[in-house]
Structures are given as structure tokens and as C-alpha cells.
Amino acid sequence: MENSFINKDNGSSLNQTLPPFLDIKDEINSIKERKNAVILAHYYQSPEIQDIADFVGDSLDLSRKATETEANMIAFCGVKFMGESAKILNPDKIVVIPDEDAGCSLEDSCEPEEFRAFISQFTNSVVVTYINSSAEVKALSDIIVTSSNAEAIILQIPENKNIVFGPDKHLGGYLSKKTGRKMELWPGTCIVHEQFNERELVKLMTRHSESVVAAHPECHESILRHADHVGSTRSILDFVIDTPAQTVIIATEQHIIHQMKKSVPSKNLIPAPGEDGTCSCANCPYMAMNSLEKLYFAMKNETPKIELPEKLRLEALRPLKKMLDMSPKPATQNRTAA
């Protein structure tokens, strides 16, 4: 199978320095207008990147936006698999990412040839793959899902079909419980959501007896059992806005709290703790690789640029389009659209 690659012909931002006295936000906006570009940012990006983006959302939100944009260039502030998904859906557009090394622990845990061998063990099966995966793994799949739409999509799969799910075993286990469908699970985990600690969470809940807990389904079941709400990043944001509780413990990557504070500044929002009782574990090191400086150089130089062999793109497009076709249509416009 041919692999995706990142075109760096124009050089890396690491080898460049910003001109003195440059107003980087003005420059990014100027480049955006000049090149007819759109900036998409995941909720897990830093506040300054979220604030300059045209649209902030979770993986499903951003996949939809990538199909709707009329821009010539998509600057995707997230991690590599997100940029790949945008390119799969928009072959004629330039897709750049701020840092070519911004990967994902789930993607890294699931090599294409190993995944191929795993799924070949199961007959009469539908391969349902979390969007946190490489283009090559997507191409081996029947349907792609996000944490927003996975339950609804799984419920549409005929009951006489076996389900193989990867690469996140915690999300797969949660979905199996929710839908009542047995699944064969690839044993991957997210390095951020894996770090939350049940003992420390219970201590925090005890100190804040009036609090409620919102958790992402990539968390271990020991965390999810204490949650008042389990859902995608977008779902967690909506829950925090709507709940009457004034104190919410957030068990997902803590940069989502930036959007929460914009909507409900009076609420007390506390990141869930890790093993030692601190919250540093709630920062994704891959998402943190991006910066305004790298975004500026990526848009200016049109690199790092996502490239995909057409055969691979078409193979990965099929399950992505199936996801979009099977996803429930959004009832309202995203509250965090810039």
C-alpha cells in the first residue's frame, strides 16, 4: 500500500525566524485573505490558535467543515491524521499543518500491516475505525467514526455482522456497553486519557462535593463510572454549558476549557487529575507542537503540505464518506463557530 507523505519542499518553519516587530496575528489574517485560506482548529489546540481560527470543533465538526469550505487552502491546526482527513475529502485544495511531527498515540499504536493481520482473523465483519488513525488504516476500514457519531453509526450496522473496532480499546469498550454489540477490539489507548487516575479523581470529587464530572469515552472505565456525562469534546462542551452545576470536573484534554470559559465564565471548571494529583497529564504533547509561529510559516510557505497518492486517497475516502452519510445531521449550528 502506498503511504501518505508530507511535502516539505519549501523548508521547515524550524529553520526560519520571524521578522522583528511582526504582528503575527495580522500577518496570518493577511495571508488568509490573500490566499483564500481557512483555519480549522481542534478544541485541544492552545487558546491563541483557537482564537485565530475560523472554526473550532471536534473531529466530526471539522470533517464536516472540510467538506463545506470554498477556500483554496485549509490550514489544519490539530494533528497529522486530521490534516490527512481534510486532504482525503478535498483533493484539489492545499492542506497544510503547522508541524509535520504532530502525530497521535492512537495512530502510532496501529500500524497498517498489523491492523490488516488483526482484521483478517474475523469473518462476516464490519471494520469500524476511529478517525484517530492513519490514511492507510482508514483505507483498510469499512466505516470511520468519531466519538460524536460512533454510537449512532454502530446501531445502524446489521446485527448479523461482527464488528471489529480500533484503535481505541476504551472507546470501543464503552460503545460495546452502550449499544449491546460485541466487538473485537484493537488494544490501543490515548496517552492523555489513559493518565487520569480514579483515586485522585475521587479525592477531587470529595473536596468539591457539589461538582459533576464530564468525561471523554477514551478514558478508562474506572474514570467513566464516576462521570455524570460521557461524550465527545463537543458533547462535553454542550453539557458544561447546559448543566445547572456550577463546578464541573473535566476528564479530557484541558484546552477545551478555553471554549467553556468563553461560554460560561462564572463556572468553576477543574481538569481531572493524574496519578500524582496534578493536571499536567491533560495536555496532549502532539497538539502542543503547534504554535502561531508555525501556523504563520505553514500558510506563508504552503508547507508542511499533506500529499496522498490518489489510490490511497480513494480507498480512505470510501469509509469517510460512509461516516458522513451515516452520521446524524447536526440540529443546530456549532456554538463555537468563529
C-alpha positions as CSV (number, residue, x, y, z in Angstrom):
1,M,0.0,0.0,0.0
2,E,1.2,3.5,-0.9
3,N,1.7,5.8,2.1
4,S,0.7,9.4,2.6
5,F,3.5,11.9,3.0
6,I,4.2,15.4,4.0
7,N,5.7,17.7,1.3
8,K,8.4,20.0,2.9
9,D,9.9,21.3,-0.4
10,N,9.8,24.9,0.8
11,G,11.7,24.2,4.0
12,S,10.7,23.7,7.7
13,S,9.4,26.5,9.9
14,L,12.0,25.3,12.5
15,N,14.8,26.8,10.2
16,Q,13.1,30.2,10.0
17,T,12.8,33.2,12.3
18,L,10.1,35.7,12.5
19,P,11.0,39.3,11.2
20,P,11.3,41.7,14.1
21,F,8.2,43.6,15.2
22,L,6.0,41.4,13.1
23,D,2.4,41.4,14.3
24,I,1.9,37.7,13.7
25,K,-1.9,37.7,14.0
26,D,-2.3,40.4,11.5
27,E,0.1,38.6,9.2
28,I,-1.8,35.3,9.5
29,N,-5.1,37.1,8.7
30,S,-3.5,38.9,5.8
31,I,-2.2,35.6,4.3
32,K,-5.6,34.0,4.9
33,E,-7.3,36.7,2.9
34,R,-4.7,36.8,0.1
35,K,-4.6,33.1,-0.4
36,N,-8.3,32.4,0.3
37,A,-7.4,30.2,3.2
38,V,-9.5,28.8,6.1
39,I,-8.1,27.9,9.5
40,L,-9.6,24.9,11.3
41,A,-8.6,24.2,14.9
42,H,-9.4,21.4,17.2
43,Y,-10.6,22.1,20.7
44,Y,-7.3,20.7,22.0
45,Q,-5.3,23.5,20.5
46,S,-3.8,26.3,22.5
47,P,-6.1,29.3,23.2
48,E,-4.3,31.6,20.8
49,I,-4.7,29.2,17.9
50,Q,-8.4,28.6,18.8
51,D,-8.9,32.4,18.9
52,I,-7.5,33.0,15.4
53,A,-9.2,30.0,13.8
54,D,-12.3,30.4,11.5
55,F,-13.8,27.4,13.1
56,V,-13.1,25.4,16.3
57,G,-14.6,22.0,16.7
58,D,-14.2,18.3,17.4
59,S,-13.3,15.7,14.7
60,L,-16.8,15.4,13.3
61,D,-17.4,19.1,13.2
62,L,-14.1,19.7,11.5
63,S,-14.7,16.8,9.0
64,R,-18.0,18.5,8.0
65,K,-16.3,21.9,7.7
66,A,-13.6,20.5,5.5
67,T,-16.3,19.3,3.0
68,E,-18.1,22.6,3.1
69,T,-15.3,25.1,2.7
70,E,-14.8,27.0,-0.6
71,A,-11.3,28.1,0.4
72,N,-8.3,27.2,-1.7
73,M,-6.2,26.4,1.3
74,I,-7.0,24.6,4.5
75,A,-4.7,25.3,7.4
76,F,-5.5,22.5,9.8
77,C,-4.4,23.1,13.4
78,G,-4.6,19.7,15.1
79,V,-2.6,16.6,14.4
80,K,-1.5,14.9,11.2
81,F,-4.4,12.4,10.8
82,M,-6.8,15.4,10.9
83,G,-4.9,17.1,8.0
84,E,-4.9,13.8,6.1
85,S,-8.7,13.5,6.5
86,A,-9.1,17.1,5.2
87,K,-7.0,16.2,2.2
88,I,-8.9,13.0,1.5
89,L,-12.1,15.0,1.4
90,N,-10.6,17.9,-0.6
91,P,-8.1,16.5,-3.1
92,D,-7.9,19.8,-5.1
93,K,-7.2,22.0,-2.1
94,I,-3.9,22.8,-0.5
95,V,-3.9,21.3,3.0
96,V,-1.1,22.4,5.4
97,I,-0.4,21.7,9.1
98,P,1.8,23.7,11.4
99,D,4.1,20.9,12.5
100,E,4.8,17.7,10.5
101,D,5.7,15.8,13.7
102,A,2.3,16.4,15.4
103,G,1.1,12.8,15.5
104,C,-1.2,10.8,17.7
105,S,-0.5,8.0,20.1
106,L,-3.6,6.1,18.8
107,E,-2.4,6.3,15.3
108,D,1.1,5.2,16.4
109,S,-0.3,2.2,18.2
110,C,-2.0,0.9,15.0
111,E,0.4,0.1,12.1
112,P,-1.4,-0.7,8.9
113,E,0.1,-4.2,8.3
114,E,-0.5,-5.2,11.9
115,F,-4.1,-3.9,11.6
116,R,-4.6,-5.8,8.4
117,A,-3.5,-9.0,10.1
118,F,-5.8,-8.3,13.0
119,I,-8.9,-7.7,11.0
120,S,-8.2,-10.7,8.7
121,Q,-8.9,-13.0,11.7
122,F,-12.6,-12.2,11.7
123,T,-15.1,-13.2,9.1
124,N,-18.5,-11.6,8.2
125,S,-17.3,-8.5,9.9
126,V,-17.6,-4.7,9.6
127,V,-14.4,-2.9,10.4
128,V,-15.3,0.3,12.3
129,T,-12.3,2.5,12.8
130,Y,-11.9,5.6,14.9
131,I,-10.9,8.7,13.0
132,N,-7.7,8.9,15.1
133,S,-5.9,6.7,12.6
134,S,-3.7,7.0,9.6
135,A,-5.0,7.2,6.0
136,E,-3.6,3.7,5.4
137,V,-5.6,2.2,8.3
138,K,-8.7,4.1,7.1
139,A,-8.2,2.5,3.7
140,L,-8.5,-0.9,5.4
141,S,-11.8,0.0,7.1
142,D,-15.5,-0.1,6.2
143,I,-16.7,2.9,8.2
144,I,-14.8,5.7,10.1
145,V,-16.4,7.1,13.2
146,T,-15.7,9.9,15.7
147,S,-16.6,9.9,19.4
148,S,-19.6,12.1,18.4
149,N,-21.2,9.7,15.9
150,A,-19.9,6.3,16.8
151,E,-22.9,5.1,18.8
152,A,-25.4,6.2,16.2
153,I,-23.4,4.5,13.4
154,I,-22.9,1.2,15.2
155,L,-26.6,1.0,15.9
156,Q,-27.1,1.0,12.1
157,I,-24.9,-2.0,11.5
158,P,-26.9,-5.2,10.9
159,E,-26.9,-7.5,13.9
160,N,-25.8,-10.5,11.9
161,K,-22.5,-8.7,11.2
162,N,-19.5,-9.0,13.6
163,I,-17.8,-5.7,14.5
164,V,-14.1,-5.1,14.6
165,F,-13.2,-1.8,16.3
166,G,-9.9,0.1,16.5
167,P,-7.7,1.6,17.5
168,D,-9.0,2.8,20.9
169,K,-10.0,-0.1,23.2
170,H,-11.5,2.2,25.9
171,L,-13.8,3.9,23.4
172,G,-14.6,0.5,21.9
173,G,-15.5,-1.0,25.3
174,Y,-17.7,2.0,26.1
175,L,-19.5,1.7,22.8
176,S,-20.0,-2.0,23.2
177,K,-21.7,-1.4,26.6
178,K,-23.8,1.4,25.2
179,T,-25.0,-0.5,22.1
180,G,-25.0,-4.0,23.4
181,R,-22.9,-5.1,20.4
182,K,-20.0,-7.4,21.0
183,M,-16.8,-6.1,19.4
184,E,-13.3,-7.3,18.6
185,L,-11.1,-4.5,20.0
186,W,-7.7,-3.4,18.8
187,P,-5.7,-2.7,22.0
188,G,-4.7,1.0,21.5
189,T,-5.1,3.8,24.0
190,C,-4.7,7.6,24.1
191,I,-1.8,8.8,26.2
192,V,-3.8,11.7,27.5
193,H,-7.0,10.0,28.5
194,E,-5.1,6.9,29.8
195,Q,-3.4,9.1,32.5
196,F,-6.5,10.1,34.5
197,N,-6.4,8.5,37.9
198,E,-9.5,7.1,39.7
199,R,-8.2,7.5,43.2
200,E,-7.2,11.1,42.6
201,L,-10.5,11.8,40.8
202,V,-12.5,10.6,43.8
203,K,-10.4,12.8,46.2
204,L,-11.2,15.8,44.0
205,M,-14.9,14.9,43.9
206,T,-14.9,14.7,47.7
207,R,-13.3,18.1,48.0
208,H,-15.9,19.5,45.6
209,S,-19.0,17.7,46.7
210,E,-21.2,19.9,44.6
211,S,-19.3,19.1,41.4
212,V,-20.3,16.9,38.4
213,V,-17.9,15.0,36.2
214,A,-17.8,15.1,32.4
215,A,-15.5,12.6,30.7
216,H,-14.4,11.6,27.2
217,P,-15.1,7.9,26.3
218,E,-11.4,7.5,25.5
219,C,-10.9,7.4,29.3
220,H,-10.6,4.1,31.2
221,E,-13.8,2.6,32.5
222,S,-12.7,3.3,36.1
223,I,-13.0,7.1,35.2
224,L,-16.2,6.7,33.2
225,R,-18.0,5.1,36.1
226,H,-17.8,8.3,38.1
227,A,-18.9,10.5,35.2
228,D,-22.3,12.3,35.1
229,H,-21.8,12.8,31.4
230,V,-19.7,10.8,28.8
231,G,-19.3,12.2,25.4
232,S,-17.1,13.8,22.7
233,T,-15.4,17.1,23.2
234,R,-18.3,18.9,21.6
235,S,-20.7,17.0,23.7
236,I,-18.8,17.8,26.9
237,L,-18.8,21.4,25.9
238,D,-22.5,21.4,25.5
239,F,-23.0,19.6,28.8
240,V,-20.9,22.1,30.7
241,I,-22.9,25.0,29.1
242,D,-26.3,23.4,29.9
243,T,-25.8,21.8,33.3
244,P,-27.1,23.8,36.3
245,A,-24.0,22.6,38.3
246,Q,-21.5,25.4,38.9
247,T,-18.5,23.2,39.4
248,V,-17.5,20.7,36.6
249,I,-14.5,18.3,36.6
250,I,-13.3,17.8,33.0
251,A,-11.8,14.5,32.1
252,T,-10.4,15.3,28.7
253,E,-7.6,17.4,27.2
254,Q,-7.8,20.6,29.2
255,H,-7.6,23.1,26.3
256,I,-11.3,22.5,25.7
257,I,-11.7,24.6,28.9
258,H,-10.8,27.7,26.9
259,Q,-14.1,27.4,24.9
260,M,-16.0,26.6,28.0
261,K,-14.9,29.7,29.8
262,K,-16.0,31.8,26.9
263,S,-19.5,30.4,27.2
264,V,-19.8,30.1,31.0
265,P,-17.2,32.3,32.6
266,S,-18.8,32.1,36.0
267,K,-18.5,28.3,36.3
268,N,-15.6,26.6,38.2
269,L,-14.0,24.2,35.6
270,I,-11.4,21.8,37.0
271,P,-9.2,19.5,34.9
272,A,-9.3,15.9,36.2
273,P,-6.1,14.8,38.0
274,G,-3.4,12.4,37.0
275,E,-1.6,9.8,39.1
276,D,0.1,12.4,41.3
277,G,-2.9,14.5,41.8
278,T,-1.8,17.2,39.3
279,C,-3.5,18.1,36.0
280,S,-0.4,18.3,33.7
281,C,-1.3,14.9,32.2
282,A,-4.3,16.6,30.5
283,N,-2.1,18.3,27.9
284,C,-1.7,16.4,24.6
285,P,2.1,16.7,23.7
286,Y,1.3,16.3,20.0
287,M,-1.4,19.1,19.9
288,A,1.1,21.3,21.8
289,M,3.6,21.1,19.0
290,N,1.6,23.7,17.0
291,S,2.1,27.4,17.6
292,L,1.1,30.7,15.9
293,E,4.6,31.0,14.5
294,K,4.4,27.5,12.9
295,L,0.9,28.3,11.6
296,Y,2.3,31.5,10.0
297,F,5.1,29.8,8.2
298,A,2.9,26.9,7.1
299,M,0.5,29.3,5.5
300,K,3.2,31.6,4.1
301,N,5.3,28.8,2.6
302,E,2.5,26.3,2.0
303,T,4.4,23.7,3.9
304,P,4.3,21.2,5.6
305,K,1.7,20.1,3.0
306,I,-0.3,16.9,3.1
307,E,0.0,14.8,0.0
308,L,-1.8,11.5,-0.7
309,P,-1.4,9.0,-3.6
310,E,-4.7,9.0,-5.4
311,K,-5.2,5.3,-5.0
312,L,-4.8,5.6,-1.2
313,R,-7.0,8.7,-1.1
314,L,-9.8,7.0,-2.8
315,E,-9.6,3.9,-0.6
316,A,-9.6,6.1,2.5
317,L,-12.4,8.3,1.1
318,R,-14.9,5.4,0.9
319,P,-15.2,4.8,4.7
320,L,-15.0,8.6,5.4
321,K,-17.9,9.3,3.1
322,K,-19.8,6.4,4.7
323,M,-19.3,8.1,8.1
324,L,-20.7,11.4,6.8
325,D,-23.6,9.7,5.2
326,M,-24.5,7.7,8.3
327,S,-23.9,10.5,10.8
328,P,-26.9,12.2,12.4
329,K,-27.4,15.7,11.0
330,P,-26.5,18.5,13.4
331,A,-29.6,20.0,14.9
332,T,-28.1,23.4,15.5
333,Q,-25.0,25.4,14.3
334,N,-21.9,24.8,16.4
335,R,-21.9,27.3,19.3
336,T,-18.2,27.9,18.9
337,A,-18.0,28.8,15.3
338,A,-15.8,31.8,15.0
